[in-house]
Amino acid sequence: MRFVIGLLLWTLLLVLAWPLALLILVLWPLLWLLSIPFRIVGTLMEALLALVRAVLFLPARLLGGDAR
């Protein structure tokens, strides 16, 4: 569904401002490649925060705390 909405928006942009739509079509793969390192860093930070949370809550879980 997200792809269809993006395609419809791009088609609307193509009708209204075709040079901008073509520029976006050419630059989109480059922007996607530039975003890969940020996705990797985001995933690593999420994993690190999950590890810290697990370590901090370990004593409570060992003592029988509420495991919601």
C-alpha positions in Angstrom: 0.0 0.0 0.0 2.9 2.3 0.8 4.4 1.7 -2.6 1.1 2.5 -4.4 0.8 5.8 -2.5 4.4 6.7 -3.3 3.8 5.9 -6.9 0.7 8.0 -7.1 2.4 11.0 -5.4 5.4 10.6 -7.8 3.0 10.5 -10.8 1.3 13.7 -9.5 4.7 15.3 -9.2 5.5 14.2 -12.7 2.4 15.9 -14.1 2.9 19.1 -12.1 6.7 19.5 -12.2 8.4 16.9 -14.4 12.0 18.1 -14.0 11.8 17.7 -10.2 10.2 14.3 -10.6 12.9 13.1 -12.9 15.6 14.5 -10.5 14.0 12.6 -7.6 13.9 9.5 -9.8 17.6 9.7 -10.5 18.7 10.7 -6.9 16.5 8.3 -5.0 19.0 5.3 -5.3 21.9 7.5 -4.1 19.9 8.7 -1.1 19.0 5.1 -0.3 22.7 4.1 -0.4 23.6 7.0 1.9 21.0 6.0 4.4 22.3 2.5 4.9 25.0 3.4 7.5 22.4 5.3 9.5 20.1 2.3 9.5 23.0 0.1 10.7 23.9 2.6 13.5 20.2 2.8 14.5 19.9 -1.0 14.7 23.1 -1.2 16.8 21.9 1.5 19.2 18.6 -0.3 19.6 20.4 -3.5 20.4 22.7 -1.8 22.8 19.8 -0.1 24.7 18.0 -3.5 24.9 21.2 -5.0 26.4 21.5 -2.2 29.0 17.8 -2.6 29.9 18.2 -6.4 30.3 21.3 -5.9 32.5 19.5 -3.3 34.7 16.4 -5.4 35.2 18.2 -8.6 35.8 18.4 -8.3 39.6 14.6 -7.7 39.7 13.9 -10.6 37.5 16.1 -12.9 39.6 14.3 -11.8 42.8 10.9 -12.6 41.3 9.8 -9.1 40.2 6.8 -8.6 38.0 7.6 -9.9 34.5 5.1 -7.8 32.5 
